[in-house]
């Protein structure tokens, strides 16, 4: 008698990031899913920065959303880092180069030259996440974070400004042990923007947060 065929095992469904009650755009959702499915995050916590929506999503190592928050970003539209920008005085950075660059970054907690805790996204180019600053009141950075749309969230020299409680309670806690990975999604649709995600980012020497 012929042995019965073993039952066909259904393939496991692909891993999906758990955004909980958030409703991200397709680009953010696909980036989070891909990080999990390819294990690109290396078993570390990770963050997705959606520049178009001006929002940051932070995930634990299993791809479960810890929290999300609005963000302030570089005033210039673009996905590049200008060579040597980490060495420049802030006032001397051309407006066109005040971008929040796209790419994949190994991030770690540290301090800026004022001794304030920040998350270094790319130390050499002085790119970081940090609590929102208000050193120039006319920029109204806290107010911009509180508005319901991303239309006024472009104001920084390139760094990612976050609500103070979000940085303290989420970023500083999630990344405190082993750091993590930050994915900054491109906002341009050109081939140049896509190439940024696949190529080394130009390096400079870090001076301060922006």
C-alpha positions as CSV (number, residue, x, y, z in Angstrom):
1,X,0.0,0.0,0.0
2,X,1.3,3.4,-0.9
3,X,2.2,5.6,2.0
4,X,0.0,8.7,2.3
5,X,1.6,12.0,1.2
6,X,2.6,14.2,4.1
7,X,0.4,17.3,4.5
8,X,1.7,20.3,2.6
9,X,2.9,22.8,5.1
10,X,1.6,26.3,4.5
11,X,4.4,28.9,4.1
12,X,4.8,31.2,7.1
13,X,3.3,34.6,6.4
14,X,6.0,37.3,6.0
15,X,6.9,39.3,9.0
16,X,5.0,42.6,9.3
17,X,5.8,45.6,11.6
18,X,3.1,46.3,14.1
19,X,2.1,50.0,13.8
20,X,-0.7,49.5,16.3
21,X,-3.1,52.4,16.0
22,X,-0.9,54.5,13.6
23,X,-1.8,54.8,10.0
24,X,1.6,55.3,8.2
25,X,2.1,55.9,4.5
26,X,3.0,53.0,2.2
27,X,6.7,54.0,2.1
28,X,7.0,53.9,5.9
29,X,5.1,50.7,6.2
30,X,7.2,49.0,3.5
31,X,10.5,50.2,5.1
32,X,9.5,48.8,8.5
33,X,8.4,45.5,7.0
34,X,11.5,45.1,4.9
35,X,13.8,45.8,7.9
36,X,12.1,42.9,9.7
37,X,11.9,40.5,6.8
38,X,15.6,40.9,5.9
39,X,16.8,41.3,9.5
40,X,18.5,44.5,8.3
41,X,18.0,46.0,11.7
42,X,20.4,43.5,13.1
43,X,18.2,42.5,16.1
44,X,18.3,46.1,17.4
45,X,15.5,48.7,17.9
46,X,14.9,50.9,14.9
47,X,13.3,54.1,13.9
48,X,11.6,55.1,10.6
49,X,11.7,58.8,9.8
50,X,9.1,59.7,7.2
51,X,10.1,63.1,6.0
52,X,7.1,63.7,3.9
53,X,4.8,63.2,6.8
54,X,7.3,64.8,9.2
55,X,6.9,61.8,11.6
56,X,9.1,59.4,13.5
57,X,8.1,55.8,14.3
58,X,10.2,53.9,16.9
59,X,10.1,50.1,17.0
60,X,11.4,47.5,19.4
61,X,13.6,44.6,18.2
62,X,10.5,42.5,17.3
63,X,9.1,45.3,15.1
64,X,6.4,46.4,17.5
65,X,5.7,50.1,17.6
66,X,6.9,51.7,20.9
67,X,5.6,55.2,20.0
68,X,5.4,57.8,17.2
69,X,5.7,61.5,17.2
70,X,5.9,64.5,14.9
71,X,9.4,65.9,14.0
72,X,11.0,69.0,12.7
73,X,13.4,68.5,9.8
74,X,15.9,70.3,7.6
75,X,14.5,73.4,6.0
76,X,15.7,72.4,2.6
77,X,14.1,69.7,0.5
78,X,16.6,67.0,-0.4
79,X,18.1,63.7,0.5
80,X,21.9,64.4,0.4
81,X,24.6,65.4,2.9
82,X,26.9,68.0,1.6
83,X,30.6,67.0,1.9
84,X,32.2,68.6,4.9
85,X,28.9,69.9,6.4
86,X,29.9,68.5,9.8
87,X,32.8,70.9,9.9
88,X,30.8,74.0,9.1
89,X,29.5,76.7,11.4
90,X,25.8,76.5,11.3
91,X,25.4,80.0,9.9
92,X,27.7,79.1,7.0
93,X,25.8,76.1,5.8
94,X,24.1,77.1,2.5
95,X,20.3,76.9,2.6
96,X,20.3,74.2,-0.1
97,X,22.4,72.0,2.1
98,X,20.3,72.3,5.3
99,X,18.7,68.9,4.5
100,X,17.8,65.9,6.6
101,X,19.6,63.2,4.5
102,X,18.0,59.9,3.5
103,X,19.6,56.6,4.2
104,X,20.3,53.9,6.7
105,X,22.3,54.9,9.8
106,X,23.7,53.1,12.9
107,X,22.6,55.4,15.7
108,X,23.8,55.7,19.3
109,X,23.1,57.9,22.3
110,X,25.7,60.5,23.1
111,X,26.1,64.1,24.0
112,X,26.6,67.3,22.0
113,X,29.2,69.9,22.9
114,X,26.8,71.5,25.3
115,X,26.7,68.2,27.3
116,X,23.1,67.6,26.3
117,X,21.9,64.0,25.5
118,X,21.1,63.4,21.9
119,X,20.9,60.4,19.6
120,X,23.8,60.5,17.1
121,X,22.3,59.4,13.8
122,X,25.5,60.2,11.8
123,X,28.2,61.5,14.1
124,X,30.7,62.6,11.3
125,X,28.1,64.8,9.6
126,X,26.7,66.2,12.9
127,X,23.3,64.6,12.2
128,X,21.3,63.8,15.3
129,X,17.8,63.4,16.9
130,X,17.4,65.7,19.9
131,X,14.7,67.4,22.0
132,X,13.3,70.4,20.2
133,X,15.3,73.6,20.8
134,X,13.9,77.1,21.2
135,X,17.1,79.2,21.0
136,X,15.6,81.4,18.3
137,X,12.0,82.1,19.5
138,X,11.0,83.6,16.2
139,X,11.4,80.1,14.6
140,X,8.5,78.9,16.9
141,X,9.8,75.3,16.9
142,X,7.7,74.0,19.7
143,X,4.6,75.6,18.1
144,X,5.5,74.0,14.7
145,X,5.7,70.5,16.4
146,X,2.2,71.0,17.9
147,X,0.4,71.9,14.7
148,X,-1.7,69.1,13.1
149,X,0.0,69.1,9.7
150,X,3.6,68.7,8.4
151,X,3.4,71.9,6.4
152,X,5.4,74.0,8.9
153,X,7.8,71.3,10.1
154,X,10.8,72.3,7.9
155,X,13.0,74.6,10.0
156,X,16.2,72.9,11.2
157,X,19.7,72.9,9.8
158,X,19.2,69.1,9.2
159,X,18.8,67.5,12.6
160,X,15.6,65.8,13.7
161,X,13.9,67.8,16.5
162,X,11.4,65.9,18.6
163,X,9.0,66.7,21.4
164,X,10.9,66.7,24.7
165,X,8.8,64.0,26.4
166,X,9.1,61.7,23.4
167,X,12.9,62.0,23.3
168,X,13.2,61.5,27.1
169,X,10.7,58.6,27.4
170,X,11.1,56.9,24.1
171,X,14.3,57.6,22.2
172,X,16.6,57.8,25.3
173,X,15.1,54.5,26.7
174,X,14.8,52.4,23.6
175,X,18.3,53.2,22.3
176,X,20.1,53.3,25.7
177,X,21.6,49.8,25.7
178,X,22.9,48.9,22.3
179,X,21.9,51.8,20.0
180,X,19.9,51.0,17.0
181,X,19.2,51.7,13.3
182,X,17.6,54.8,11.9
183,X,16.0,54.7,8.5
184,X,15.4,58.1,7.0
185,X,13.1,57.8,4.0
186,X,13.8,59.8,0.8
187,X,11.4,62.6,-0.1
188,X,12.5,62.9,-3.8
189,X,11.5,60.4,-6.5
190,X,14.7,60.9,-8.6
191,X,17.3,58.2,-9.2
192,X,19.7,60.4,-7.1
193,X,17.5,60.0,-4.0
194,X,17.2,56.3,-4.4
195,X,21.0,56.0,-4.8
196,X,21.5,57.7,-1.5
197,X,20.1,54.7,0.2
198,X,22.5,52.4,-1.5
199,X,25.7,54.4,-1.3
200,X,28.1,55.6,1.4
201,X,27.2,59.0,2.8
202,X,29.9,61.7,2.5
203,X,31.6,62.1,5.8
204,X,32.8,65.2,7.7
205,X,33.8,65.8,11.3
206,X,31.1,66.4,13.8
207,X,30.8,69.7,15.5
208,X,27.3,70.1,17.0
209,X,23.6,69.3,16.6
210,X,21.5,71.2,14.2
